Amino acid sequence: MDARTVTDHGDLEMALGNARQYRDDMVLWLALQVMMTDDVALADDALQERLIVLQDRIENMMRNRLGLPDRDAGYPAGEGGRE
């Protein structure tokens, strides 16, 4: 599959609807993602870890609002969740 292939339009519509509904959270999550690519941030392991923790919190808040399990729920350490 490439970037132009859509396998399920219903999933895409749901994702776009959630992005619109939770725009403020999406903006914060994306801002953290951009910060994590900064050369200064990349050189600071502690800062990288804190940014990841913040990003995970935002994602889990959104999942909670949508009635989904936490992203790391049910994964043993090293098998699916962020360490």
PDB file of N, CA, C and O in Angstrom:
ATOM      1  N   MET A   1       0.851  -1.167   0.000  1.00  0.00           N
ATOM      2  CA  MET A   1       0.000   0.000   0.000  1.00  0.00           C
ATOM      3  C   MET A   1       0.897   1.230   0.000  1.00  0.00           C
ATOM      4  O   MET A   1       1.905   1.259   0.705  1.00  0.00           O
ATOM      5  N   ASP A   2       0.543   2.245  -0.782  1.00  0.00           N
ATOM      6  CA  ASP A   2       1.289   3.494  -0.764  1.00  0.00           C
ATOM      7  C   ASP A   2       0.428   4.594  -0.155  1.00  0.00           C
ATOM      8  O   ASP A   2      -0.710   4.347   0.242  1.00  0.00           O
ATOM      9  N   ALA A   3       0.969   5.804  -0.082  1.00  0.00           N
ATOM     10  CA  ALA A   3       0.290   6.915   0.585  1.00  0.00           C
ATOM     11  C   ALA A   3      -1.017   7.304  -0.098  1.00  0.00           C
ATOM     12  O   ALA A   3      -1.848   7.974   0.514  1.00  0.00           O
ATOM     13  N   ARG A   4      -1.219   6.901  -1.344  1.00  0.00           N
ATOM     14  CA  ARG A   4      -2.440   7.275  -2.062  1.00  0.00           C
ATOM     15  C   ARG A   4      -3.534   6.226  -1.960  1.00  0.00           C
ATOM     16  O   ARG A   4      -4.651   6.462  -2.420  1.00  0.00           O
ATOM     17  N   THR A   5      -3.244   5.080  -1.371  1.00  0.00           N
ATOM     18  CA  THR A   5      -4.208   3.997  -1.298  1.00  0.00           C
ATOM     19  C   THR A   5      -5.045   4.107  -0.021  1.00  0.00           C
ATOM     20  O   THR A   5      -4.502   4.186   1.081  1.00  0.00           O
ATOM     21  N   VAL A   6      -6.342   4.111  -0.176  1.00  0.00           N
ATOM     22  CA  VAL A   6      -7.259   4.102   0.966  1.00  0.00           C
ATOM     23  C   VAL A   6      -7.963   2.759   0.956  1.00  0.00           C
ATOM     24  O   VAL A   6      -8.630   2.401  -0.015  1.00  0.00           O
ATOM     25  N   THR A   7      -7.808   2.012   2.055  1.00  0.00           N
ATOM     26  CA  THR A   7      -8.387   0.680   2.080  1.00  0.00           C
ATOM     27  C   THR A   7      -9.822   0.679   2.588  1.00  0.00           C
ATOM     28  O   THR A   7     -10.612  -0.180   2.196  1.00  0.00           O
ATOM     29  N   ASP A   8     -10.170   1.621   3.449  1.00  0.00           N
ATOM     30  CA  ASP A   8     -11.518   1.654   4.005  1.00  0.00           C
ATOM     31  C   ASP A   8     -11.920   3.111   4.225  1.00  0.00           C
ATOM     32  O   ASP A   8     -11.422   3.771   5.137  1.00  0.00           O
ATOM     33  N   HIS A   9     -12.814   3.597   3.393  1.00  0.00           N
ATOM     34  CA  HIS A   9     -13.223   4.997   3.491  1.00  0.00           C
ATOM     35  C   HIS A   9     -13.922   5.300   4.811  1.00  0.00           C
ATOM     36  O   HIS A   9     -13.848   6.431   5.291  1.00  0.00           O
ATOM     37  N   GLY A  10     -14.598   4.323   5.411  1.00  0.00           N
ATOM     38  CA  GLY A  10     -15.247   4.524   6.704  1.00  0.00           C
ATOM     39  C   GLY A  10     -14.235   4.837   7.802  1.00  0.00           C
ATOM     40  O   GLY A  10     -14.466   5.715   8.633  1.00  0.00           O
ATOM     41  N   ASP A  11     -13.108   4.113   7.803  1.00  0.00           N
ATOM     42  CA  ASP A  11     -12.051   4.372   8.785  1.00  0.00           C
ATOM     43  C   ASP A  11     -11.452   5.753   8.576  1.00  0.00           C
ATOM     44  O   ASP A  11     -11.172   6.465   9.541  1.00  0.00           O
ATOM     45  N   LEU A  12     -11.258   6.130   7.331  1.00  0.00           N
ATOM     46  CA  LEU A  12     -10.707   7.445   7.024  1.00  0.00           C
ATOM     47  C   LEU A  12     -11.649   8.545   7.482  1.00  0.00           C
ATOM     48  O   LEU A  12     -11.213   9.529   8.079  1.00  0.00           O
ATOM     49  N   GLU A  13     -12.936   8.385   7.209  1.00  0.00           N
ATOM     50  CA  GLU A  13     -13.920   9.383   7.640  1.00  0.00           C
ATOM     51  C   GLU A  13     -13.952   9.499   9.163  1.00  0.00           C
ATOM     52  O   GLU A  13     -14.041  10.601   9.704  1.00  0.00           O
ATOM     53  N   MET A  14     -13.879   8.354   9.856  1.00  0.00           N
ATOM     54  CA  MET A  14     -13.874   8.370  11.310  1.00  0.00           C
ATOM     55  C   MET A  14     -12.627   9.096  11.834  1.00  0.00           C
ATOM     56  O   MET A  14     -12.719   9.909  12.753  1.00  0.00           O
ATOM     57  N   ALA A  15     -11.472   8.801  11.248  1.00  0.00           N
ATOM     58  CA  ALA A  15     -10.227   9.444  11.674  1.00  0.00           C
ATOM     59  C   ALA A  15     -10.285  10.951  11.441  1.00  0.00           C
ATOM     60  O   ALA A  15      -9.878  11.731  12.302  1.00  0.00           O
ATOM     61  N   LEU A  16     -10.788  11.358  10.285  1.00  0.00           N
ATOM     62  CA  LEU A  16     -10.898  12.788  10.000  1.00  0.00           C
ATOM     63  C   LEU A  16     -11.896  13.468  10.933  1.00  0.00           C
ATOM     64  O   LEU A  16     -11.664  14.590  11.383  1.00  0.00           O
ATOM     65  N   GLY A  17     -12.994  12.799  11.219  1.00  0.00           N
ATOM     66  CA  GLY A  17     -13.981  13.347  12.151  1.00  0.00           C
ATOM     67  C   GLY A  17     -13.398  13.519  13.541  1.00  0.00           C
ATOM     68  O   GLY A  17     -13.627  14.537  14.193  1.00  0.00           O
ATOM     69  N   ASN A  18     -12.640  12.519  14.002  1.00  0.00           N
ATOM     70  CA  ASN A  18     -11.991  12.617  15.314  1.00  0.00           C
ATOM     71  C   ASN A  18     -10.952  13.739  15.322  1.00  0.00           C
ATOM     72  O   ASN A  18     -10.826  14.459  16.313  1.00  0.00           O
ATOM     73  N   ALA A  19     -10.216  13.889  14.238  1.00  0.00           N
ATOM     74  CA  ALA A  19      -9.219  14.962  14.150  1.00  0.00           C
ATOM     75  C   ALA A  19      -9.894  16.329  14.240  1.00  0.00           C
ATOM     76  O   ALA A  19      -9.370  17.239  14.883  1.00  0.00           O
ATOM     77  N   ARG A  20     -11.046  16.475  13.601  1.00  0.00           N
ATOM     78  CA  ARG A  20     -11.776  17.742  13.685  1.00  0.00           C
ATOM     79  C   ARG A  20     -12.334  17.965  15.085  1.00  0.00           C
ATOM     80  O   ARG A  20     -12.245  19.068  15.626  1.00  0.00           O
ATOM     81  N   GLN A  21     -12.905  16.924  15.667  1.00  0.00           N
ATOM     82  CA  GLN A  21     -13.534  17.045  16.970  1.00  0.00           C
ATOM     83  C   GLN A  21     -12.509  17.322  18.071  1.00  0.00           C
ATOM     84  O   GLN A  21     -12.798  18.059  19.014  1.00  0.00           O
ATOM     85  N   TYR A  22     -11.339  16.747  17.960  1.00  0.00           N
ATOM     86  CA  TYR A  22     -10.301  16.886  18.984  1.00  0.00           C
ATOM     87  C   TYR A  22      -9.101  17.665  18.445  1.00  0.00           C
ATOM     88  O   TYR A  22      -7.949  17.341  18.736  1.00  0.00           O
ATOM     89  N   ARG A  23      -9.391  18.680  17.669  1.00  0.00           N
ATOM     90  CA  ARG A  23      -8.350  19.474  16.998  1.00  0.00           C
ATOM     91  C   ARG A  23      -7.308  20.010  17.987  1.00  0.00           C
ATOM     92  O   ARG A  23      -6.111  19.938  17.707  1.00  0.00           O
ATOM     93  N   ASP A  24      -7.732  20.541  19.124  1.00  0.00           N
ATOM     94  CA  ASP A  24      -6.782  21.108  20.088  1.00  0.00           C
ATOM     95  C   ASP A  24      -5.789  20.057  20.579  1.00  0.00           C
ATOM     96  O   ASP A  24      -4.594  20.330  20.686  1.00  0.00           O
ATOM     97  N   ASP A  25      -6.284  18.863  20.874  1.00  0.00           N
ATOM     98  CA  ASP A  25      -5.390  17.788  21.303  1.00  0.00           C
ATOM     99  C   ASP A  25      -4.457  17.370  20.176  1.00  0.00           C
ATOM    100  O   ASP A  25      -3.280  17.096  20.408  1.00  0.00           O
ATOM    101  N   MET A  26      -4.976  17.321  18.969  1.00  0.00           N
ATOM    102  CA  MET A  26      -4.153  16.935  17.812  1.00  0.00           C
ATOM    103  C   MET A  26      -3.031  17.945  17.587  1.00  0.00           C
ATOM    104  O   MET A  26      -1.904  17.568  17.266  1.00  0.00           O
ATOM    105  N   VAL A  27      -3.342  19.223  17.755  1.00  0.00           N
ATOM    106  CA  VAL A  27      -2.330  20.275  17.580  1.00  0.00           C
ATOM    107  C   VAL A  27      -1.217  20.105  18.611  1.00  0.00           C
ATOM    108  O   VAL A  27      -0.037  20.199  18.272  1.00  0.00           O
ATOM    109  N   LEU A  28      -1.585  19.856  19.860  1.00  0.00           N
ATOM    110  CA  LEU A  28      -0.577  19.653  20.903  1.00  0.00           C
ATOM    111  C   LEU A  28       0.273  18.422  20.607  1.00  0.00           C
ATOM    112  O   LEU A  28       1.497  18.466  20.736  1.00  0.00           O
ATOM    113  N   TRP A  29      -0.368  17.323  20.210  1.00  0.00           N
ATOM    114  CA  TRP A  29       0.355  16.091  19.908  1.00  0.00           C
ATOM    115  C   TRP A  29       1.339  16.324  18.763  1.00  0.00           C
ATOM    116  O   TRP A  29       2.490  15.892  18.828  1.00  0.00           O
ATOM    117  N   LEU A  30       0.880  17.006  17.720  1.00  0.00           N
ATOM    118  CA  LEU A  30       1.745  17.271  16.569  1.00  0.00           C
ATOM    119  C   LEU A  30       2.886  18.220  16.933  1.00  0.00           C
ATOM    120  O   LEU A  30       4.008  18.045  16.459  1.00  0.00           O
ATOM    121  N   ALA A  31       2.610  19.223  17.770  1.00  0.00           N
ATOM    122  CA  ALA A  31       3.668  20.142  18.205  1.00  0.00           C
ATOM    123  C   ALA A  31       4.765  19.377  18.947  1.00  0.00           C
ATOM    124  O   ALA A  31       5.951  19.641  18.751  1.00  0.00           O
ATOM    125  N   LEU A  32       4.366  18.430  19.796  1.00  0.00           N
ATOM    126  CA  LEU A  32       5.360  17.610  20.489  1.00  0.00           C
ATOM    127  C   LEU A  32       6.160  16.776  19.497  1.00  0.00           C
ATOM    128  O   LEU A  32       7.370  16.611  19.656  1.00  0.00           O
ATOM    129  N   GLN A  33       5.494  16.253  18.482  1.00  0.00           N
ATOM    130  CA  GLN A  33       6.180  15.456  17.462  1.00  0.00           C
ATOM    131  C   GLN A  33       7.228  16.300  16.738  1.00  0.00           C
ATOM    132  O   GLN A  33       8.339  15.834  16.488  1.00  0.00           O
ATOM    133  N   VAL A  34       6.878  17.525  16.406  1.00  0.00           N
ATOM    134  CA  VAL A  34       7.823  18.433  15.735  1.00  0.00           C
ATOM    135  C   VAL A  34       8.986  18.754  16.662  1.00  0.00           C
ATOM    136  O   VAL A  34      10.139  18.760  16.229  1.00  0.00           O
ATOM    137  N   MET A  35       8.699  19.020  17.929  1.00  0.00           N
ATOM    138  CA  MET A  35       9.762  19.319  18.893  1.00  0.00           C
ATOM    139  C   MET A  35      10.741  18.158  19.009  1.00  0.00           C
ATOM    140  O   MET A  35      11.942  18.371  19.178  1.00  0.00           O
ATOM    141  N   MET A  36      10.235  16.931  18.919  1.00  0.00           N
ATOM    142  CA  MET A  36      11.095  15.760  19.063  1.00  0.00           C
ATOM    143  C   MET A  36      12.060  15.599  17.894  1.00  0.00           C
ATOM    144  O   MET A  36      13.013  14.827  17.991  1.00  0.00           O
ATOM    145  N   THR A  37      11.834  16.307  16.796  1.00  0.00           N
ATOM    146  CA  THR A  37      12.750  16.216  15.660  1.00  0.00           C
ATOM    147  C   THR A  37      13.794  17.326  15.661  1.00  0.00           C
ATOM    148  O   THR A  37      14.673  17.350  14.800  1.00  0.00           O
ATOM    149  N   ASP A  38      13.705  18.248  16.623  1.00  0.00           N
ATOM    150  CA  ASP A  38      14.667  19.335  16.735  1.00  0.00           C
ATOM    151  C   ASP A  38      16.022  18.789  17.160  1.00  0.00           C
ATOM    152  O   ASP A  38      16.090  17.915  18.024  1.00  0.00           O
ATOM    153  N   ASP A  39      17.098  19.288  16.569  1.00  0.00           N
ATOM    154  CA  ASP A  39      18.439  18.793  16.874  1.00  0.00           C
ATOM    155  C   ASP A  39      18.790  18.927  18.350  1.00  0.00           C
ATOM    156  O   ASP A  39      19.404  18.028  18.924  1.00  0.00           O
ATOM    157  N   VAL A  40      18.404  20.046  18.975  1.00  0.00           N
ATOM    158  CA  VAL A  40      18.693  20.240  20.392  1.00  0.00           C
ATOM    159  C   VAL A  40      17.920  19.223  21.227  1.00  0.00           C
ATOM    160  O   VAL A  40      18.473  18.627  22.151  1.00  0.00           O
ATOM    161  N   ALA A  41      16.652  19.028  20.907  1.00  0.00           N
ATOM    162  CA  ALA A  41      15.841  18.056  21.642  1.00  0.00           C
ATOM    163  C   ALA A  41      16.374  16.639  21.437  1.00  0.00           C
ATOM    164  O   ALA A  41      16.372  15.832  22.366  1.00  0.00           O
ATOM    165  N   LEU A  42      16.829  16.341  20.226  1.00  0.00           N
ATOM    166  CA  LEU A  42      17.362  15.008  19.949  1.00  0.00           C
ATOM    167  C   LEU A  42      18.610  14.715  20.777  1.00  0.00           C
ATOM    168  O   LEU A  42      18.888  13.560  21.099  1.00  0.00           O
ATOM    169  N   ALA A  43      19.355  15.755  21.120  1.00  0.00           N
ATOM    170  CA  ALA A  43      20.587  15.578  21.891  1.00  0.00           C
ATOM    171  C   ALA A  43      20.320  15.423  23.386  1.00  0.00           C
ATOM    172  O   ALA A  43      21.228  15.071  24.139  1.00  0.00           O
ATOM    173  N   ASP A  44      19.100  15.677  23.822  1.00  0.00           N
ATOM    174  CA  ASP A  44      18.756  15.643  25.247  1.00  0.00           C
ATOM    175  C   ASP A  44      17.829  14.459  25.519  1.00  0.00           C
ATOM    176  O   ASP A  44      16.624  14.534  25.280  1.00  0.00           O
ATOM    177  N   ASP A  45      18.405  13.367  26.021  1.00  0.00           N
ATOM    178  CA  ASP A  45      17.618  12.149  26.252  1.00  0.00           C
ATOM    179  C   ASP A  45      16.477  12.372  27.240  1.00  0.00           C
ATOM    180  O   ASP A  45      15.377  11.856  27.042  1.00  0.00           O
ATOM    181  N   ALA A  46      16.729  13.131  28.295  1.00  0.00           N
ATOM    182  CA  ALA A  46      15.691  13.383  29.297  1.00  0.00           C
ATOM    183  C   ALA A  46      14.536  14.167  28.683  1.00  0.00           C
ATOM    184  O   ALA A  46      13.372  13.874  28.952  1.00  0.00           O
ATOM    185  N   LEU A  47      14.854  15.153  27.867  1.00  0.00           N
ATOM    186  CA  LEU A  47      13.808  15.941  27.203  1.00  0.00           C
ATOM    187  C   LEU A  47      13.006  15.063  26.248  1.00  0.00           C
ATOM    188  O   LEU A  47      11.779  15.156  26.207  1.00  0.00           O
ATOM    189  N   GLN A  48      13.675  14.225  25.489  1.00  0.00           N
ATOM    190  CA  GLN A  48      12.991  13.316  24.570  1.00  0.00           C
ATOM    191  C   GLN A  48      12.002  12.431  25.338  1.00  0.00           C
ATOM    192  O   GLN A  48      10.865  12.241  24.907  1.00  0.00           O
ATOM    193  N   GLU A  49      12.446  11.898  26.470  1.00  0.00           N
ATOM    194  CA  GLU A  49      11.589  11.029  27.266  1.00  0.00           C
ATOM    195  C   GLU A  49      10.362  11.786  27.770  1.00  0.00           C
ATOM    196  O   GLU A  49       9.252  11.254  27.727  1.00  0.00           O
ATOM    197  N   ARG A  50      10.541  13.004  28.242  1.00  0.00           N
ATOM    198  CA  ARG A  50       9.412  13.801  28.732  1.00  0.00           C
ATOM    199  C   ARG A  50       8.438  14.128  27.601  1.00  0.00           C
ATOM    200  O   ARG A  50       7.224  14.097  27.804  1.00  0.00           O
ATOM    201  N   LEU A  51       8.955  14.441  26.418  1.00  0.00           N
ATOM    202  CA  LEU A  51       8.079  14.729  25.280  1.00  0.00           C
ATOM    203  C   LEU A  51       7.262  13.498  24.902  1.00  0.00           C
ATOM    204  O   LEU A  51       6.079  13.610  24.580  1.00  0.00           O
ATOM    205  N   ILE A  52       7.887  12.338  24.940  1.00  0.00           N
ATOM    206  CA  ILE A  52       7.181  11.090  24.641  1.00  0.00           C
ATOM    207  C   ILE A  52       6.085  10.840  25.675  1.00  0.00           C
ATOM    208  O   ILE A  52       4.972  10.450  25.322  1.00  0.00           O
ATOM    209  N   VAL A  53       6.402  11.065  26.955  1.00  0.00           N
ATOM    210  CA  VAL A  53       5.410  10.878  28.017  1.00  0.00           C
ATOM    211  C   VAL A  53       4.221  11.816  27.799  1.00  0.00           C
ATOM    212  O   VAL A  53       3.070  11.395  27.913  1.00  0.00           O
ATOM    213  N   LEU A  54       4.493  13.073  27.488  1.00  0.00           N
ATOM    214  CA  LEU A  54       3.408  14.024  27.237  1.00  0.00           C
ATOM    215  C   LEU A  54       2.563  13.591  26.044  1.00  0.00           C
ATOM    216  O   LEU A  54       1.335  13.657  26.088  1.00  0.00           O
ATOM    217  N   GLN A  55       3.220  13.151  24.989  1.00  0.00           N
ATOM    218  CA  GLN A  55       2.500  12.702  23.804  1.00  0.00           C
ATOM    219  C   GLN A  55       1.624  11.490  24.124  1.00  0.00           C
ATOM    220  O   GLN A  55       0.487  11.405  23.661  1.00  0.00           O
ATOM    221  N   ASP A  56       2.147  10.566  24.905  1.00  0.00           N
ATOM    222  CA  ASP A  56       1.356   9.396  25.315  1.00  0.00           C
ATOM    223  C   ASP A  56       0.150   9.803  26.142  1.00  0.00           C
ATOM    224  O   ASP A  56      -0.935   9.244  25.978  1.00  0.00           O
ATOM    225  N   ARG A  57       0.331  10.775  27.029  1.00  0.00           N
ATOM    226  CA  ARG A  57      -0.796  11.247  27.847  1.00  0.00           C
ATOM    227  C   ARG A  57      -1.898  11.839  26.981  1.00  0.00           C
ATOM    228  O   ARG A  57      -3.080  11.569  27.195  1.00  0.00           O
ATOM    229  N   ILE A  58      -1.508  12.643  26.008  1.00  0.00           N
ATOM    230  CA  ILE A  58      -2.501  13.235  25.101  1.00  0.00           C
ATOM    231  C   ILE A  58      -3.241  12.134  24.353  1.00  0.00           C
ATOM    232  O   ILE A  58      -4.467  12.161  24.247  1.00  0.00           O
ATOM    233  N   GLU A  59      -2.489  11.161  23.833  1.00  0.00           N
ATOM    234  CA  GLU A  59      -3.122  10.068  23.095  1.00  0.00           C
ATOM    235  C   GLU A  59      -4.080   9.290  23.990  1.00  0.00           C
ATOM    236  O   GLU A  59      -5.188   8.957  23.568  1.00  0.00           O
ATOM    237  N   ASN A  60      -3.667   9.002  25.209  1.00  0.00           N
ATOM    238  CA  ASN A  60      -4.530   8.243  26.111  1.00  0.00           C
ATOM    239  C   ASN A  60      -5.760   9.037  26.521  1.00  0.00           C
ATOM    240  O   ASN A  60      -6.827   8.451  26.705  1.00  0.00           O
ATOM    241  N   MET A  61      -5.644  10.361  26.671  1.00  0.00           N
ATOM    242  CA  MET A  61      -6.821  11.188  26.954  1.00  0.00           C
ATOM    243  C   MET A  61      -7.817  11.098  25.801  1.00  0.00           C
ATOM    244  O   MET A  61      -9.022  10.981  26.022  1.00  0.00           O
ATOM    245  N   MET A  62      -7.312  11.154  24.581  1.00  0.00           N
ATOM    246  CA  MET A  62      -8.184  11.051  23.407  1.00  0.00           C
ATOM    247  C   MET A  62      -8.818   9.672  23.332  1.00  0.00           C
ATOM    248  O   MET A  62     -10.007   9.550  23.039  1.00  0.00           O
ATOM    249  N   ARG A  63      -8.032   8.629  23.596  1.00  0.00           N
ATOM    250  CA  ARG A  63      -8.565   7.265  23.577  1.00  0.00           C
ATOM    251  C   ARG A  63      -9.664   7.113  24.621  1.00  0.00           C
ATOM    252  O   ARG A  63     -10.687   6.481  24.355  1.00  0.00           O
ATOM    253  N   ASN A  64      -9.463   7.689  25.809  1.00  0.00           N
ATOM    254  CA  ASN A  64     -10.455   7.617  26.872  1.00  0.00           C
ATOM    255  C   ASN A  64     -11.757   8.290  26.432  1.00  0.00           C
ATOM    256  O   ASN A  64     -12.839   7.750  26.662  1.00  0.00           O
ATOM    257  N   ARG A  65     -11.660   9.453  25.807  1.00  0.00           N
ATOM    258  CA  ARG A  65     -12.855  10.150  25.328  1.00  0.00           C
ATOM    259  C   ARG A  65     -13.624   9.326  24.301  1.00  0.00           C
ATOM    260  O   ARG A  65     -14.849   9.403  24.215  1.00  0.00           O
ATOM    261  N   LEU A  66     -12.884   8.534  23.522  1.00  0.00           N
ATOM    262  CA  LEU A  66     -13.511   7.732  22.469  1.00  0.00           C
ATOM    263  C   LEU A  66     -13.897   6.335  22.960  1.00  0.00           C
ATOM    264  O   LEU A  66     -14.441   5.538  22.197  1.00  0.00           O
ATOM    265  N   GLY A  67     -13.619   6.039  24.224  1.00  0.00           N
ATOM    266  CA  GLY A  67     -13.960   4.734  24.776  1.00  0.00           C
ATOM    267  C   GLY A  67     -13.024   3.627  24.333  1.00  0.00           C
ATOM    268  O   GLY A  67     -13.407   2.457  24.333  1.00  0.00           O
ATOM    269  N   LEU A  68     -11.805   3.977  23.957  1.00  0.00           N
ATOM    270  CA  LEU A  68     -10.808   2.996  23.536  1.00  0.00           C
ATOM    271  C   LEU A  68      -9.842   2.710  24.682  1.00  0.00           C
ATOM    272  O   LEU A  68      -9.663   3.562  25.552  1.00  0.00           O
ATOM    273  N   PRO A  69      -9.214   1.533  24.706  1.00  0.00           N
ATOM    274  CA  PRO A  69      -8.244   1.246  25.769  1.00  0.00           C
ATOM    275  C   PRO A  69      -6.986   2.089  25.594  1.00  0.00           C
ATOM    276  O   PRO A  69      -6.692   2.552  24.492  1.00  0.00           O
ATOM    277  N   ASP A  70      -6.239   2.289  26.690  1.00  0.00           N
ATOM    278  CA  ASP A  70      -4.951   2.972  26.601  1.00  0.00           C
ATOM    279  C   ASP A  70      -4.094   2.269  25.564  1.00  0.00           C
ATOM    280  O   ASP A  70      -4.207   1.059  25.369  1.00  0.00           O
ATOM    281  N   ARG A  71      -3.230   3.039  24.897  1.00  0.00           N
ATOM    282  CA  ARG A  71      -2.417   2.479  23.808  1.00  0.00           C
ATOM    283  C   ARG A  71      -1.508   1.357  24.276  1.00  0.00           C
ATOM    284  O   ARG A  71      -1.179   0.469  23.488  1.00  0.00           O
ATOM    285  N   ASP A  72      -1.089   1.371  25.544  1.00  0.00           N
ATOM    286  CA  ASP A  72      -0.178   0.353  26.054  1.00  0.00           C
ATOM    287  C   ASP A  72      -0.888  -0.742  26.821  1.00  0.00           C
ATOM    288  O   ASP A  72      -0.238  -1.656  27.330  1.00  0.00           O
ATOM    289  N   ALA A  73      -2.193  -0.673  26.916  1.00  0.00           N
ATOM    290  CA  ALA A  73      -2.943  -1.663  27.697  1.00  0.00           C
ATOM    291  C   ALA A  73      -2.787  -3.049  27.090  1.00  0.00           C
ATOM    292  O   ALA A  73      -2.984  -3.251  25.892  1.00  0.00           O
ATOM    293  N   GLY A  74      -2.433  -3.987  27.940  1.00  0.00           N
ATOM    294  CA  GLY A  74      -2.362  -5.366  27.502  1.00  0.00           C
ATOM    295  C   GLY A  74      -1.053  -5.783  26.851  1.00  0.00           C
ATOM    296  O   GLY A  74      -0.912  -6.940  26.455  1.00  0.00           O
ATOM    297  N   TYR A  75      -0.083  -4.867  26.729  1.00  0.00           N
ATOM    298  CA  TYR A  75       1.195  -5.227  26.129  1.00  0.00           C
ATOM    299  C   TYR A  75       2.218  -5.493  27.220  1.00  0.00           C
ATOM    300  O   TYR A  75       2.437  -4.629  28.069  1.00  0.00           O
ATOM    301  N   PRO A  76       2.849  -6.659  27.226  1.00  0.00           N
ATOM    302  CA  PRO A  76       3.974  -6.868  28.134  1.00  0.00           C
ATOM    303  C   PRO A  76       5.115  -5.919  27.776  1.00  0.00           C
ATOM    304  O   PRO A  76       5.218  -5.496  26.625  1.00  0.00           O
ATOM    305  N   ALA A  77       5.952  -5.586  28.713  1.00  0.00           N
ATOM    306  CA  ALA A  77       7.077  -4.671  28.453  1.00  0.00           C
ATOM    307  C   ALA A  77       7.874  -5.135  27.228  1.00  0.00           C
ATOM    308  O   ALA A  77       8.239  -6.304  27.104  1.00  0.00           O
ATOM    309  N   GLY A  78       8.126  -4.192  26.342  1.00  0.00           N
ATOM    310  CA  GLY A  78       8.912  -4.481  25.143  1.00  0.00           C
ATOM    311  C   GLY A  78       8.124  -5.086  24.001  1.00  0.00           C
ATOM    312  O   GLY A  78       8.712  -5.426  22.975  1.00  0.00           O
ATOM    313  N   GLU A  79       6.815  -5.235  24.137  1.00  0.00           N
ATOM    314  CA  GLU A  79       6.032  -5.881  23.083  1.00  0.00           C
ATOM    315  C   GLU A  79       4.850  -5.024  22.621  1.00  0.00           C
ATOM    316  O   GLU A  79       3.708  -5.484  22.621  1.00  0.00           O
ATOM    317  N   GLY A  80       5.123  -3.805  22.237  1.00  0.00           N
ATOM    318  CA  GLY A  80       4.036  -3.020  21.670  1.00  0.00           C
ATOM    319  C   GLY A  80       3.901  -1.647  22.273  1.00  0.00           C
ATOM    320  O   GLY A  80       3.491  -0.720  21.574  1.00  0.00           O
ATOM    321  N   GLY A  81       4.219  -1.475  23.517  1.00  0.00           N
ATOM    322  CA  GLY A  81       4.128  -0.165  24.136  1.00  0.00           C
ATOM    323  C   GLY A  81       5.463   0.544  24.084  1.00  0.00           C
ATOM    324  O   GLY A  81       6.492  -0.059  23.776  1.00  0.00           O
ATOM    325  N   ARG A  82       5.438   1.814  24.384  1.00  0.00           N
ATOM    326  CA  ARG A  82       6.694   2.567  24.485  1.00  0.00           C
ATOM    327  C   ARG A  82       7.306   2.309  25.842  1.00  0.00           C
ATOM    328  O   ARG A  82       6.605   2.269  26.853  1.00  0.00           O
ATOM    329  N   GLU A  83       8.591   2.137  25.864  1.00  0.00           N
ATOM    330  CA  GLU A  83       9.286   1.951  27.150  1.00  0.00           C
ATOM    331  C   GLU A  83       9.864   3.262  27.596  1.00  0.00           C
ATOM    332  O   GLU A  83      10.491   3.333  28.654  1.00  0.00           O
TER     333      GLU A  83
END
